Structures are given as structure tokens and as C-alpha cells.
Amino acid sequence: MKPPLEIIPFADMLEPDLDTRSLVKGLIDTETVVMIFGESGCGKTFWTLDLGLHIAAGLEFFGHCVTRGRVIYIAAEAGRSIKKRIAAWAEAQQLGDQQDVNFSAIVSPVDLCHLDEKGDDVDRLAAAVEAADLVIVDTVSRALAGGNENAPDDMGAFVTALDRLREKLKCTIIAVHHVGKDASLGGRGHSLLHCAVDTEIKIERHANGVCTAAVTKQRDGPGGTKLAFTLRPIELGEDQDGDPVTSCVVETADHVPPPKAKKLAPQDQKTLDALNEALAERGEIIATDGGDLKAVSVASWYEFMEKCGLFGNTAYPRQVKSRARRKLAEGDDPYVRFKWAPEDKPDDAKSFVWPARTGMPL
């Protein structure tokens, strides 16, 4: 039988709960659901594992206070190979065999998608774990056990499984997930997971080898926290052939790289290509506030947009031009800039446009 529903009257909610506990202060609260996502090879598993081990050992994490607790890591993707990463972390932290780190890994496959009222892997996990402060599921795809991450039914079942596990163990849940085709939209698959989580952290690997962990969603906080780190190789010994066995550990970095530029939509990229073609054929040197540079008349740009088929048979040229200005010229880091003719004498032939970003071909 289900327990009765808890109802709290308005009068009992006027005094805010100021004694909130967090696992990592300012980053992860207790009894919440967290998603950590990123591209393959971005360092998300290393960073998540480092986070869990710091909580299990009660060590400060990237300058944030930590509440020590029992951590269960479901290594559904890595399996037994997770042992190398644990050994590398312990060596980097200079921890002895007797160090009290309240951490355990589950290396068996789990199914958090196909639920059964008579008993399923949620019940099996709760019975095996008995008590935990943090459970990490790595990865969502493996824990779906063949379920379709794009289907609302399967992703909904997965969210239900996380909620049930959180309720049974009274713990925080972290789900490690792959990024979708459009990184700006978050984790891969159905949006049910994004909507359900309390905190979302995006891991990115940058060209200079520095990785970032950015809080992109915080249900009860401002979000925006960004932590920078690198992955340092650790040699663990030699295998049976005398070759070195290595893993990596997370190290904090001082420099926080800017976010990766968003990939332009096909139509916007085609619009930018039309500008570069116009510049190549009709570019001229003009004077601007930033000095002399190569530009092309806005009228020529529009002409090349038409040649590229952007206006098409059904699109209205005015709408295409408006989208070009909105998508490429707005924001703090625009793709193009303009020098317009006086407002009282608007003339596209006497207005100019040029690429705004370093490295744009002229």
C-alpha cells in the first residue's frame, strides 16, 4: 500500500528552511537528481568519479565544502576497468590502504528502464546498497538496457526509476549522459530527463586540453558556476608484456576557457558563405571606427544570398534578410558587422558588411 500523501498548509511554509544540507556546497544538494553530460572523451566520467571520491573521503572539491557520505558508483559502462581509475586517484591523493573512503562500485549490468511491480533492478539495487548518500549511474544509455532514449515511455520509466531509488535510499542521484547532436540542447534523447533533473552540469573539452564543468541548470539556485580542470596521466605499473598501464586523474586548472562557439544552422552557414563569396569577388577597403578593412556592400551580399538559393521559391527575401541580421549580427560576439548608410537616406548599395570574427576568410 502506498503511504498517504503529505500535505503542508500555507501557514507552515512561511518560515523558510535555512538549514539546507548539501553534498557539495553551492553545487549539489542532498536528495536531488543531477545530470552530468558531455561528448565522448570530454572527461565527464573522470570528473564525476573524482566528485564521488571526494564526497566519499570528505575532501574539499574545487574549493567547495563537502559533506562526507557513502557513495555507490554504478559502473554500467566501464565495468571492472573502473578499478584502474580508482587506483590512480588514490595514488594521486597519496592515500594509504587504510584510508577511510566510503566508496563502492557496482560493476554488474543494471536495468533502470524495464520496471516491474513484482520486483526489478530498482528493488535489487536498494536491497544490495541498503544505505547511501550518493548513487552515480554511469551511463544513462547503459542503464536503459536496450530502451530507446528518444522515446518518452522509456525515458519516463528511467526517470521514475531514479525517483524510486532516491526515495528508497534518501540519497542524491547523479546520471552521467552523452550529449545530443546539438550540444546547446543538453543531454541526448528525450527532454523528459532534462526537465526532471534538479541540477545539470555540462562537461566540455577545449582545444588547449583544459576541460570545463559548467552548471547549466540549478532548480533552486542561480547556476552559472564553471570549474576548469585537466586530466593528468598516472602510470600504475606494467602489464604482463612489460608495457606501462596508465589512467588519468583530475587536476584543477587556473584558466577557464570561454564556451565553445555554437555551430551555425545550415541556412545561417550558407548565408555566411554567401558573404565570403561576395567579399572574394567584390570586396573593397572601407574606413570604419576600427580602422580600414575589407568589406562588401549589403546589396551585393543580398545578391549573392539569392544566387546561393537562399530566397528559394517560397521564402520571402525580406524574412531571409531579417534572419541573416538577427542570427549573424546580434549578440556580444557577432559573426558579421555593418556600416549602415544614414537613416534618412537608407541605401543597401551604400551600406557595408564584413566578417567580425578572427580567422574569418576575406
Secondary structure in CASP SS format (residue, H / E / C, confidence):
PFRMAT SS
TARGET T0000
AUTHOR 0000-0000-0000
METHOD secondary structure of the structure
MODEL  1
M C 1.00
K C 1.00
P C 1.00
P C 1.00
L C 1.00
E C 1.00
I C 1.00
I C 1.00
P C 1.00
F H 1.00
A H 1.00
D H 1.00
M H 1.00
L C 1.00
E C 1.00
P C 1.00
D C 1.00
L C 1.00
D C 1.00
T C 1.00
R C 1.00
S E 1.00
L E 1.00
V E 1.00
K C 1.00
G C 1.00
L C 1.00
I E 1.00
D E 1.00
T C 1.00
E C 1.00
T C 1.00
V E 1.00
V E 1.00
M E 1.00
I E 1.00
F E 1.00
G E 1.00
E C 1.00
S C 1.00
G C 1.00
C C 1.00
G C 1.00
K H 1.00
T H 1.00
F H 1.00
W H 1.00
T H 1.00
L H 1.00
D H 1.00
L H 1.00
G H 1.00
L H 1.00
H H 1.00
I H 1.00
A H 1.00
A H 1.00
G C 1.00
L C 1.00
E C 1.00
F E 1.00
F C 1.00
G C 1.00
H E 1.00
C C 1.00
V E 1.00
T C 1.00
R C 1.00
G C 1.00
R C 1.00
V E 1.00
I E 1.00
Y E 1.00
I E 1.00
A E 1.00
A C 1.00
E C 1.00
A C 1.00
G H 1.00
R H 1.00
S H 1.00
I H 1.00
K H 1.00
K H 1.00
R H 1.00
I H 1.00
A H 1.00
A H 1.00
W H 1.00
A H 1.00
E H 1.00
A H 1.00
Q C 1.00
Q C 1.00
L C 1.00
G C 1.00
D C 1.00
Q C 1.00
Q C 1.00
D C 1.00
V C 1.00
N C 1.00
F E 1.00
S E 1.00
A E 1.00
I E 1.00
V C 1.00
S C 1.00
P C 1.00
V C 1.00
D C 1.00
L C 1.00
C C 1.00
H C 1.00
L C 1.00
D C 1.00
E C 1.00
K C 1.00
G C 1.00
D C 1.00
D H 1.00
V H 1.00
D H 1.00
R H 1.00
L H 1.00
A H 1.00
A H 1.00
A H 1.00
V H 1.00
E C 1.00
A C 1.00
A C 1.00
D C 1.00
L E 1.00
V E 1.00
I E 1.00
V E 1.00
D E 1.00
T C 1.00
V H 1.00
S H 1.00
R H 1.00
A H 1.00
L C 1.00
A C 1.00
G C 1.00
G C 1.00
N C 1.00
E C 1.00
N C 1.00
A C 1.00
P H 1.00
D H 1.00
D H 1.00
M H 1.00
G H 1.00
A H 1.00
F H 1.00
V H 1.00
T H 1.00
A H 1.00
L H 1.00
D H 1.00
R H 1.00
L H 1.00
R H 1.00
E H 1.00
K H 1.00
L H 1.00
K C 1.00
C C 1.00
T E 1.00
I E 1.00
I E 1.00
A E 1.00
V E 1.00
H E 1.00
H E 1.00
V E 1.00
G C 1.00
K C 1.00
D C 1.00
A H 1.00
S H 1.00
L H 1.00
G C 1.00
G E 1.00
R C 1.00
G C 1.00
H C 1.00
S C 1.00
L H 1.00
L H 1.00
H H 1.00
C H 1.00
A H 1.00
V C 1.00
D C 1.00
T E 1.00
E E 1.00
I E 1.00
K E 1.00
I E 1.00
E E 1.00
R E 1.00
H C 1.00
A C 1.00
N C 1.00
G C 1.00
V C 1.00
C E 1.00
T E 1.00
A E 1.00
A E 1.00
V E 1.00
T E 1.00
K E 1.00
Q E 1.00
R C 1.00
D C 1.00
G C 1.00
P C 1.00
G C 1.00
G C 1.00
T C 1.00
K E 1.00
L E 1.00
A E 1.00
F E 1.00
T E 1.00
L E 1.00
R E 1.00
P E 1.00
I E 1.00
E E 1.00
L E 1.00
G E 1.00
E E 1.00
D C 1.00
Q C 1.00
D C 1.00
G C 1.00
D C 1.00
P E 1.00
V E 1.00
T E 1.00
S E 1.00
C E 1.00
V E 1.00
V E 1.00
E E 1.00
T E 1.00
A C 1.00
D C 1.00
H C 1.00
V C 1.00
P C 1.00
P C 1.00
P C 1.00
K C 1.00
A C 1.00
K C 1.00
K C 1.00
L C 1.00
A C 1.00
P H 1.00
Q H 1.00
D H 1.00
Q H 1.00
K H 1.00
T H 1.00
L H 1.00
D H 1.00
A H 1.00
L H 1.00
N H 1.00
E H 1.00
A H 1.00
L H 1.00
A H 1.00
E H 1.00
R H 1.00
G C 1.00
E E 1.00
I E 1.00
I E 1.00
A E 1.00
T E 1.00
D C 1.00
G C 1.00
G E 1.00
D E 1.00
L E 1.00
K E 1.00
A E 1.00
V E 1.00
S E 1.00
V H 1.00
A H 1.00
S H 1.00
W H 1.00
Y H 1.00
E H 1.00
F H 1.00
M H 1.00
E H 1.00
K H 1.00
C C 1.00
G C 1.00
L C 1.00
F C 1.00
G C 1.00
N C 1.00
T C 1.00
A C 1.00
Y C 1.00
P H 1.00
R H 1.00
Q H 1.00
V H 1.00
K H 1.00
S H 1.00
R H 1.00
A H 1.00
R H 1.00
R H 1.00
K H 1.00
L H 1.00
A H 1.00
E C 1.00
G C 1.00
D C 1.00
D C 1.00
P C 1.00
Y C 1.00
V E 1.00
R E 1.00
F E 1.00
K E 1.00
W C 1.00
A C 1.00
P C 1.00
E C 1.00
D C 1.00
K C 1.00
P C 1.00
D C 1.00
D H 1.00
A H 1.00
K H 1.00
S C 1.00
F E 1.00
V E 1.00
W E 1.00
P E 1.00
A C 1.00
R C 1.00
T C 1.00
G C 1.00
M C 1.00
P C 1.00
L C 1.00
END
